[in-house]
Amino acid sequence: MKRHAFSTAAVSGALLGAAMFASPVMAQEEEQFITIGTGGQTGVYYVVGQSVCRLVNRLEDANIKCNAPSTGGSVANINGLKSGELDMGVVQSDVQYQAYNGTGNFDGEPYDKLRAIFRVHGEPLTILARADSGIETLDDLEGKRVNIGNPGSGQRNTMEVVMNAKGWTEDSFALASQLDAAEMASALADNNIDAMAYVVGHPNGAIQEATTTVDSRLIPLNDDDIKGIVEEYPYYSMSVIPGGLYKGNPDDVETFGVAATFVTDTDTNDEVVYQTVKAIFDNFDRFKQLHPAFANLDPQEMVTQGLSAPLHEGAARYYREQGWIE
């Protein structure tokens, strides 16, 4: 449950009466339970949440218990924060911007209680197509069977931006499937789709699974329409998927994308957020080893770049102590 403390022991009526006269040192501290929204189990969002929880649950004195279930992704995590089902979540930087400012999927409903905690890894939009599909460029997707992502996911959100720039609708494809991250690779291998879209850090397990199961190629996303998107929206940037990460893809592939960000809202306790970021950055070398996408993270960049919502005060307190912000 969200933002509530729970006693670590059940107390009977008789013991409760006796406790009124007990020494204060006998009182047990209350535990805080936090839930972090992630994404599909094959994606890096899930690893981010699990990694944060692993470090938070190692804290000896904070008395915080953390869990990070798989969710529908960025938009679903924002909605989970709003509803009180989640305490924190991993969301794309564009979704953070849209939620806080009331645009895109949140048009006319700004979430002014949203707060940033830190930025994580970069996430390019990754289009992987079967080698026998005839797809070599972004424009070749038209008329093909394309998985545009499940509703509530980051890839669906970003694909809709691309589709708008191209003047496409779902009818522009022979099939616009809405599979989640765990289903895409097998659908590509089984020839149920020609291409799949995934906003994700690299290397990624689902992309590795697909490229080792069926001959497939990464599609560059660098035409004038894509460059126009990057120029228009401050949370997008051009990026490169290094060659050699995946079977059959020896060359660098230019694309564009966002960054993963870690967020909460103003209802989350300052001390809980402070202890969460302390657990991560006090053990930063350990955190970076938990996934290859974390290897080049820099703490000062994580807390100052790619964030659209204000920093949560609990996070800002720790960052000021480190001299990373004023």
C-alpha positions in Angstrom: 0.0 0.0 0.0 1.2 3.5 -0.8 2.9 5.8 1.7 1.8 4.1 4.8 3.9 2.8 7.7 3.1 -0.6 9.2 4.0 -2.0 12.6 6.4 -4.9 12.5 4.5 -6.7 15.3 0.9 -7.5 16.0 -0.2 -6.5 19.5 -3.0 -8.0 21.4 -5.3 -5.9 23.5 -3.7 -7.1 26.8 -0.2 -6.4 25.5 -1.3 -3.0 24.3 -2.5 -2.1 27.8 0.8 -3.2 29.3 2.8 -1.3 26.6 1.4 1.9 27.9 3.7 1.5 30.9 6.7 0.0 29.1 10.0 1.8 28.5 10.1 3.7 25.1 13.1 1.6 24.1 10.9 -1.4 23.8 8.8 0.2 21.1 9.6 -1.3 17.7 10.3 1.1 14.8 7.8 1.2 12.0 8.6 -0.3 8.6 8.0 1.7 5.4 6.9 -0.4 2.4 7.5 1.1 -1.0 6.5 -0.2 -4.4 8.4 0.7 -7.6 6.7 0.5 -11.0 9.0 -0.9 -13.7 8.2 -2.5 -17.1 8.3 -5.9 -18.9 10.6 -8.5 -17.3 12.9 -8.6 -20.3 13.5 -4.9 -20.3 16.0 -2.6 -18.4 13.2 -0.8 -16.5 12.6 -4.1 -14.6 16.3 -4.3 -13.8 16.3 -0.7 -12.6 13.5 -1.3 -10.1 14.9 -4.6 -8.9 18.4 -3.0 -8.5 17.1 -0.1 -6.5 15.1 -2.5 -4.3 18.2 -4.7 -3.8 20.2 -1.8 -2.4 17.3 -0.3 -0.4 16.6 -3.7 1.2 20.2 -3.9 2.3 19.9 -0.8 4.5 20.3 -1.7 8.1 18.8 1.3 9.9 16.3 2.8 7.4 13.6 0.1 8.0 12.4 0.3 4.4 11.1 -2.7 2.5 11.0 -2.4 -1.3 9.4 -4.4 -4.1 9.4 -3.7 -7.8 6.8 -5.7 -9.8 6.6 -5.8 -13.6 4.2 -3.2 -15.0 2.9 -1.9 -18.3 5.7 0.7 -18.5 6.1 4.5 -18.4 2.5 5.7 -18.8 1.2 2.9 -16.6 3.7 3.9 -13.9 2.6 7.5 -14.0 -1.0 6.4 -13.6 0.1 4.1 -10.8 1.6 7.0 -8.9 -1.6 9.0 -9.4 -3.8 6.3 -8.1 -1.6 5.5 -5.1 -0.7 2.0 -6.2 2.9 3.0 -6.7 5.4 5.0 -4.7 8.0 5.4 -7.3 8.4 4.4 -10.9 10.7 4.3 -14.0 9.4 6.4 -16.9 10.8 7.8 -20.2 12.0 11.4 -20.1 9.3 12.3 -22.6 6.6 10.8 -20.6 7.8 12.6 -17.5 7.7 15.9 -19.5 4.2 15.2 -20.8 2.8 14.1 -17.4 4.2 17.2 -15.6 3.1 19.6 -18.3 -0.2 18.0 -19.3 0.6 17.2 -22.9 0.6 14.0 -25.0 -1.1 11.2 -23.2 -1.9 13.6 -20.4 -3.3 16.4 -22.5 -5.0 19.0 -20.3 -4.2 17.2 -17.0 -0.9 18.3 -15.7 0.5 16.2 -12.9 2.0 19.1 -10.8 2.7 16.7 -7.9 5.1 14.7 -10.0 8.7 14.9 -8.8 12.0 13.7 -10.4 14.6 11.6 -8.5 17.3 11.0 -11.1 17.9 10.1 -14.7 19.2 6.6 -15.5 20.4 5.2 -18.9 19.8 6.4 -22.4 17.0 4.7 -24.4 17.0 4.9 -28.2 13.9 3.9 -30.1 14.9 0.5 -31.6 13.2 -0.9 -34.7 14.2 -4.5 -35.4 12.9 -6.0 -38.6 13.0 -9.5 -40.1 15.7 -9.7 -42.8 13.1 -11.2 -45.2 10.6 -8.4 -44.6 12.1 -6.0 -47.2 12.3 -3.3 -44.5 15.5 -1.3 -44.7 14.3 2.3 -43.8 11.7 3.8 -41.5 9.4 4.5 -44.5 9.4 0.8 -45.4 7.4 0.1 -42.3 4.3 1.4 -44.0 2.1 -1.4 -45.2 4.0 -4.0 -43.0 3.0 -5.9 -39.8 4.5 -3.8 -37.0 4.3 -4.2 -33.3 3.8 -0.6 -32.1 3.8 -1.5 -28.4 1.2 -2.1 -25.7 -0.9 0.8 -24.5 0.8 2.5 -21.5 4.3 1.5 -22.7 7.1 3.9 -23.6 7.5 2.4 -27.0 3.9 2.9 -27.8 4.2 6.6 -26.7 7.3 7.2 -28.8 5.9 5.3 -31.8 2.9 7.5 -31.8 5.2 10.6 -32.0 6.9 9.0 -35.0 3.6 8.1 -36.6 2.3 11.7 -36.1 5.4 13.1 -37.8 5.0 10.7 -40.7 1.2 11.3 -41.0 0.6 7.6 -40.2 -2.3 6.0 -38.3 -2.6 2.4 -37.3 -4.3 1.8 -40.6 -1.0 2.7 -42.3 0.2 -0.8 -41.4 -1.0 -4.2 -42.6 -1.1 -5.0 -38.9 -0.5 -2.7 -35.9 0.0 -5.2 -33.1 0.1 -4.2 -29.4 2.2 -6.9 -27.8 4.1 -6.2 -24.7 7.9 -6.4 -24.4 7.9 -10.1 -23.3 6.0 -11.2 -26.4 7.7 -9.2 -29.2 10.8 -11.4 -29.9 8.8 -14.6 -30.3 6.3 -12.9 -32.5 9.1 -11.7 -34.8 10.7 -15.2 -34.8 7.4 -16.9 -35.5 6.7 -14.6 -38.5 3.7 -13.1 -36.9 5.1 -9.6 -37.3 7.6 -8.0 -39.7 9.1 -5.5 -37.3 9.0 -4.6 -33.6 9.5 -1.2 -31.9 11.2 -1.1 -28.5 12.4 1.9 -26.5 15.2 0.4 -24.4 18.8 0.6 -23.2 21.4 -1.6 -24.8 22.4 -4.4 -24.8 18.9 -5.8 -24.3 17.7 -9.4 -23.7 14.7 -9.3 -26.0 16.7 -7.9 -28.9 19.4 -10.5 -28.3 16.7 -13.2 -28.3 15.2 -12.0 -31.5 18.5 -11.6 -33.4 19.7 -15.1 -32.4 16.4 -16.7 -33.3 15.7 -15.2 -36.7 17.8 -13.2 -39.2 16.9 -9.6 -38.4 18.3 -6.1 -38.8 18.2 -2.9 -36.8 16.6 0.0 -38.8 18.2 3.5 -38.8 16.0 6.3 -37.7 17.7 9.4 -38.9 15.6 11.0 -41.8 14.4 14.6 -41.8 11.2 13.7 -40.0 13.1 12.2 -37.1 15.5 15.1 -37.0 12.5 17.4 -36.9 11.2 15.6 -33.8 14.5 16.0 -32.1 14.6 19.7 -32.9 11.1 20.2 -31.6 11.2 18.3 -28.3 14.0 19.0 -25.8 13.8 15.5 -24.2 14.8 13.7 -27.4 18.3 13.4 -28.8 20.1 11.5 -31.6 21.9 8.4 -30.4 23.8 5.4 -31.8 23.3 1.7 -31.1 26.8 0.3 -31.3 27.6 -2.3 -33.9 28.4 -5.8 -32.8 26.0 -6.0 -29.9 23.7 -8.3 -31.7 24.1 -11.2 -34.2 23.9 -10.0 -37.8 24.2 -6.3 -36.9 27.9 -5.5 -37.1 27.6 -1.8 -37.9 26.6 1.2 -35.8 22.9 2.2 -36.3 21.9 5.8 -35.8 18.5 6.5 -34.2 17.0 8.8 -31.6 15.5 8.4 -28.2 15.0 9.5 -24.7 16.4 8.6 -21.3 14.9 6.5 -18.5 14.1 8.5 -15.4 13.2 7.6 -11.8 10.2 9.5 -10.4 7.8 9.9 -7.5 5.4 12.5 -6.3 5.1 15.0 -3.4 3.1 12.5 -1.3 6.1 10.3 -0.9 7.9 10.8 2.4 11.0 12.9 2.2 13.0 10.6 4.4 12.0 7.5 2.3 13.2 9.2 -0.9 16.4 10.4 0.9 17.2 6.9 2.0 16.5 5.5 -1.4 18.9 7.7 -3.2 21.5 7.3 -0.4 21.3 3.5 -0.9 22.0 3.9 -4.6 24.7 6.6 -4.6 26.5 5.4 -1.5 26.8 2.0 -3.3 27.2 3.4 -6.8 29.9 1.1 -8.0 27.7 -1.9 -7.0 24.7 -0.3 -8.8 26.6 0.2 -12.1 27.5 -3.5 -12.1 23.9 -4.7 -12.0 23.3 -4.1 -15.8 25.6 -3.2 -18.7 23.4 -0.2 -19.5 24.5 1.4 -16.2 28.2 1.1 -16.9 28.8 4.7 -18.0 26.4 6.5 -15.6 27.7 9.7 -14.0 26.1 10.8 -10.7 26.2 14.5 -11.4 24.7 14.1 -14.9 22.0 11.8 -13.5 20.7 14.4 -11.1 21.0 17.5 -13.3 20.2 16.4 -16.9 17.1 15.0 -18.6 14.6 15.9 -15.9 11.5 17.9 -16.6 9.8 17.8 -13.2 11.3 19.4 -10.1 13.5 17.3 -7.9 11.8 15.7 -4.9 13.0 17.4 -1.8 14.2 14.2 -0.2 16.5 13.6 -3.2 17.6 17.2 -3.4 18.7 17.1 0.2 21.1 14.2 -0.5 22.4 15.8 -3.7 23.1 19.1 -1.9 25.0 17.2 0.8 27.2 15.7 -2.0 27.7 19.2 -3.6 26.1 18.1 -6.9 23.4 20.8 -6.8 23.2 24.1 -4.9 
